[in-house]
Amino acid sequence: MKIYDLPTPVFLVDLDILEGNINEAAKLARDFGKRIWPMVKTHKSTEIAAMQKAAGAEGFLVGTLLEAERLVEKGFTDIMLAYPVAGRENLKRVVRLAQKARIILSIDCVEAAREINFALEESGVALEYLIIIDSGLGRFGVLPEDAAKLARELRTLKALKLIGISTHPGHVYGASRPEEVEKIARQEIQALKTAADILEKEDINLEIIATGSTPTFRHVLEDNRINILRPGNYVFYDSIQVALGVVAFERCAFSVMGTVISSPRPGNLILDVGSKCLGLDRGAHGISMVKGFGTVVGHHELTLVSLSEEVAKVEVEGKTELKVGDKVRIIPNHACAACNMTSYLVGYRGEDVEKIIEVDMRNGSKTPIENIF
């Protein structure tokens, strides 16, 4: 079967490009003496995680506890939690995970740490953790110069063992031009260096100095302190990564295919792909360089100017050969958000459908009762 024989909308992944993206990042990490722990929130698929592990990933970074649970169910044993965990029910889930795998926590405040420590002591479990460093995003994390202060405050919590530091330079997605990416990467490196120097003066051994973002990935490879890289979007790439100058469109593996279902007036087309496929994302942190709500492959004359839930309004600049019934592929602005809209991807090579890849780590694929018990 050819991909253009499929009903629409349909979520596609080019397997040749996917495998190339995974292997390239893994090789770069190896060549520069880094370990790679990919962030799985991009694809939310244990099958793609297995591909990353086969290419050399030593562990995984997760954005949700469900992602961690699905990975552990599939036999993966080295997992970092990107964010702090709170709430008795969620902490019970962490304890259960820790009985089956190495779980590394991320912490940035005393209040959360005390709650975690209490739950761990109550269960007779001890866990390793990283201090989150704010490298400019202003979301999670302490300022680099405050890392030692937090470490001292947490020393009394006996169920927690500090093993390193981490950061995420997410503000790179607010860059207004590609040249800013390297500048933000330097901030990322400097923030970790400052924190590491201060902590090492306190005789704290840092097993892990971790960072991660796809746009800054190549810029931090040569730093001799960072030892774990945690990119996520690199498996697919998307229109935002292209706008940031990270890759060309030819490296984008993920797309959503739709059909032209109407041509109601000159200069407009309507597609059967809306916000429930592409999302309304123009960049989580304010990027202004993307045009419209996705990029129509091979049709520079088209701009997705608005989305409702099930359809897209397309503006035609000049002329187009497209007519009602034709199919097009759209590279989303943000692949991570779009991939979360489906339970499966259709993997293809050339135009030939090869296999179905389950997106089996989405929130909601377990009931709340399953999560608790």
C-alpha positions in Angstrom: 0.0 0.0 0.0 1.1 3.5 -0.8 0.7 6.3 1.8 -1.5 8.2 -0.7 -3.9 5.3 -0.6 -4.6 6.0 3.1 -7.6 7.8 4.4 -7.0 11.2 6.0 -6.1 12.7 8.2 -3.3 10.3 9.0 0.0 10.7 11.0 3.1 9.6 9.1 6.7 9.0 9.9 9.4 8.5 7.2 11.4 5.6 8.6 14.5 6.3 6.6 14.7 9.9 8.0 13.7 8.8 11.5 16.5 6.2 11.6 19.0 8.6 10.2 18.1 11.3 12.8 18.4 8.8 15.6 21.7 7.4 14.4 23.3 10.8 13.7 22.7 12.2 17.2 23.9 8.9 18.8 27.1 9.0 16.7 27.7 12.7 17.5 27.3 12.0 21.2 29.8 9.0 21.0 32.3 11.0 18.9 32.4 13.7 21.6 32.5 11.3 24.6 28.9 12.1 25.7 26.1 9.8 26.8 22.7 10.3 25.3 19.5 10.0 27.4 16.8 11.1 24.9 13.6 12.9 26.1 10.7 10.6 25.0 7.9 13.2 25.2 8.5 14.0 21.5 7.4 10.6 20.3 5.8 8.9 23.3 6.4 5.5 21.7 8.2 2.6 23.3 9.1 1.2 19.9 10.9 4.4 18.9 12.6 4.3 22.4 13.8 0.8 21.5 15.3 2.2 18.3 17.1 4.9 20.3 18.5 2.3 22.7 19.7 0.2 19.9 21.6 3.2 18.5 23.3 3.8 21.9 21.0 5.6 24.3 22.0 4.6 27.8 18.8 5.8 29.5 15.8 8.1 28.9 14.4 11.4 30.2 10.6 11.4 30.7 8.1 14.3 31.1 5.4 12.2 32.8 5.2 9.3 35.2 3.2 7.4 32.6 6.1 7.6 30.2 8.3 6.1 32.9 5.8 3.4 33.7 5.5 2.4 30.0 9.2 2.3 29.6 9.7 0.1 32.7 6.9 -2.2 31.5 8.9 -2.7 28.3 12.1 -3.5 30.3 14.0 -0.2 30.2 15.8 0.3 33.4 17.5 3.8 33.5 15.1 6.7 33.7 15.4 10.4 34.7 12.3 12.4 35.6 12.6 15.8 34.0 10.4 17.5 36.6 9.8 17.4 40.4 7.0 15.0 41.6 4.5 15.9 44.3 1.3 14.4 45.7 0.9 11.2 47.6 -0.6 9.2 44.8 2.2 10.2 42.3 4.9 9.5 44.9 3.5 6.0 45.3 4.0 5.5 41.6 7.6 6.7 41.9 8.2 4.2 44.7 6.8 1.4 42.6 9.0 2.4 39.7 12.0 2.5 41.9 11.5 -1.1 42.9 11.9 -2.1 39.2 14.4 0.4 37.7 16.9 3.1 38.4 14.9 6.3 38.8 16.7 9.6 39.0 14.7 12.5 40.4 14.9 16.2 39.5 14.5 18.7 42.4 14.7 22.5 42.7 13.1 23.4 46.0 13.2 22.2 49.6 9.5 21.9 50.0 9.1 19.4 47.2 12.2 17.5 48.4 10.8 17.1 51.9 7.6 15.6 50.6 9.5 13.2 48.4 11.9 12.3 51.1 9.0 11.5 53.5 7.3 9.2 51.0 10.6 7.4 50.3 11.5 6.9 54.0 8.0 5.6 54.6 8.5 3.0 51.9 12.1 2.2 52.8 13.4 3.4 49.4 16.3 5.8 48.7 16.7 7.6 45.3 19.3 9.6 43.5 18.5 13.1 42.3 19.7 16.0 40.2 19.5 19.7 41.1 17.7 21.6 38.3 19.7 24.7 37.3 18.0 27.6 35.6 20.0 28.5 32.6 17.7 31.3 31.4 14.2 29.8 30.8 13.0 31.0 34.2 10.7 28.0 34.8 12.2 25.2 36.9 15.5 25.4 38.6 17.7 27.4 41.0 20.1 30.1 39.8 23.6 28.5 39.3 25.1 30.4 42.2 22.4 29.0 44.5 23.0 25.4 43.8 25.3 24.8 46.8 22.8 26.4 49.2 20.1 24.1 48.0 22.4 21.1 48.2 23.3 22.0 51.9 19.6 22.3 52.8 18.9 18.9 51.3 21.7 17.0 53.0 19.5 16.2 56.0 17.1 14.3 53.8 18.5 10.8 54.1 16.4 9.1 51.4 17.8 11.4 48.7 21.3 11.3 47.2 22.6 14.1 45.1 24.4 12.8 42.0 24.4 15.7 39.7 22.9 18.8 38.0 20.8 19.4 34.9 19.3 22.2 32.9 17.0 22.7 29.9 17.6 25.9 27.8 14.0 26.0 26.6 14.1 29.7 26.0 16.0 28.9 22.8 12.5 28.4 21.3 11.9 32.1 21.8 14.8 33.0 19.5 14.1 35.6 16.9 16.8 34.5 14.6 19.1 31.4 14.2 22.2 33.3 15.4 20.6 33.5 18.9 20.8 29.7 19.3 24.5 29.6 19.8 24.3 32.5 22.3 21.8 30.6 24.3 23.9 27.4 24.1 26.8 29.5 25.7 24.5 30.5 28.5 23.5 26.9 29.0 27.2 25.8 29.2 28.1 28.7 31.6 25.2 28.0 33.9 26.2 24.4 34.4 29.9 25.4 34.8 29.1 27.9 37.5 26.9 25.5 39.4 29.4 22.6 39.0 32.3 24.7 40.2 30.4 25.9 43.3 29.2 22.4 44.2 32.6 20.8 43.7 34.1 23.4 46.1 31.7 21.8 48.6 33.3 18.4 47.9 30.2 17.2 46.1 31.0 14.7 43.4 28.9 15.2 40.3 28.4 12.0 38.5 26.0 13.6 36.1 26.1 17.1 34.4 23.2 16.9 32.0 21.5 19.3 29.6 19.3 19.0 26.6 17.5 20.7 23.8 17.5 19.8 20.1 18.5 23.4 18.9 21.6 23.6 21.1 22.6 20.0 20.9 25.5 20.5 18.4 26.7 23.7 20.2 27.4 22.0 23.5 29.1 18.8 22.2 32.6 20.2 22.7 32.1 21.3 26.3 34.3 19.1 28.5 32.1 19.2 31.6 28.7 18.2 30.3 28.5 14.4 30.1 24.8 13.6 29.4 22.8 15.1 26.5 19.0 14.8 26.5 17.5 16.1 23.2 14.0 15.0 22.3 12.7 16.7 19.1 15.7 15.5 17.0 14.0 12.2 16.1 11.4 14.0 14.0 12.4 17.7 13.7 9.7 20.1 12.6 9.0 23.6 11.2 10.3 25.3 14.3 13.6 23.5 14.1 13.9 24.5 10.5 13.1 28.1 11.4 15.8 28.0 14.0 18.3 26.9 11.4 18.9 23.5 13.0 18.1 21.4 9.9 16.5 21.6 6.5 13.0 20.5 5.8 14.3 17.3 4.3 15.3 16.1 7.7 11.7 16.3 9.1 10.5 12.7 9.6 7.0 13.4 10.9 4.1 14.8 9.0 0.3 14.8 8.9 -1.4 14.0 5.6 -4.7 15.7 4.7 -7.0 16.0 1.8 -8.3 19.2 0.0 -12.0 19.0 0.8 -13.1 22.4 -0.5 -12.2 25.4 -2.6 -14.9 27.8 -1.6 -13.4 31.0 -3.1 -10.4 32.1 -5.2 -7.2 32.0 -3.2 -8.5 29.6 -0.5 -8.4 25.9 0.1 -9.8 23.9 3.0 -8.0 20.7 4.3 -9.4 18.0 6.6 -6.6 18.6 9.1 -7.3 20.9 12.0 -6.0 21.8 15.5 -6.8 18.3 16.7 -4.0 17.1 14.4 -1.6 19.9 14.2 -2.2 21.8 17.4 -2.3 25.6 17.6 1.4 25.7 18.5 3.7 28.4 17.1 6.4 27.6 19.6 6.0 27.0 23.4 8.2 29.9 24.3 7.2 32.5 21.7 9.1 31.9 18.5 8.1 34.4 15.8 9.8 32.8 12.8 7.3 30.2 11.8 4.7 31.1 9.2 1.2 29.8 9.7 0.3 26.5 11.5 2.6 24.1 9.6 4.4 23.7 6.3 2.8 22.1 3.3 5.5 19.8 1.8 6.3 20.8 -1.8 3.9 23.7 -1.9 5.5 27.0 -1.0 2.5 28.9 -2.4 0.3 27.6 0.5 0.0 29.0 4.0 -2.1 27.4 6.8 -3.6 30.7 8.0 -6.1 29.3 10.5 -7.2 26.1 12.1 -10.5 25.0 13.6 -10.8 21.6 15.3 -11.1 19.5 12.2 -10.1 21.7 9.3 -7.5 24.1 8.1 -8.0 27.2 6.0 -5.2 27.6 3.5 -4.3 30.8 1.7 -2.9 30.5 -1.8 -0.2 33.0 -2.9 -0.3 33.1 -6.6 -1.3 29.9 -8.3 -1.5 26.2 -7.2 -2.2 23.0 -9.1 -4.0 21.5 -6.1 -7.7 20.7 -6.4 -10.4 19.1 -4.3 -9.5 15.5 -3.6 -5.8 16.0 -3.7 -3.7 15.0 -0.7 -0.8 16.9 0.9 1.6 16.3 3.7 2.1 19.0 6.4 5.1 19.3 8.7 3.8 20.6 12.0 5.3 23.6 13.7 5.8 21.5 16.8 6.1 17.7 16.2 6.0 16.9 20.0 2.5 18.4 20.3 1.2 16.9 17.1 2.4 13.4 17.8 0.5 13.5 21.1 -2.7 13.8 19.1 -2.7 10.2 17.8 -2.4 6.7 19.1 -0.4 5.4 16.2 2.0 6.5 13.4 2.1 5.0 9.9 5.8 4.2 9.1 6.7 4.3 5.5 9.7 4.2 3.1 9.6 6.0 -0.2 5.8 6.0 -0.6 5.3 2.4 0.7 3.6 1.8 4.0 5.8 -0.5 6.1 4.4 -0.7 9.6 2.3 0.8 12.3 4.1 2.4 15.3 2.1 2.7 18.5 2.1 5.9 20.4 1.7 4.1 23.7 3.0 6.5 26.3 0.3 9.2 26.0 -1.5 10.4 29.1 -4.9 8.9 29.2 -3.8 5.5 27.9 -4.1 4.2 31.5 -7.1 4.9 33.7 -6.5 6.9 37.0 -7.4 3.7 38.9 -4.6 1.8 37.1 -2.1 4.6 38.0 -3.0 4.4 41.7 -3.1 0.6 42.1 
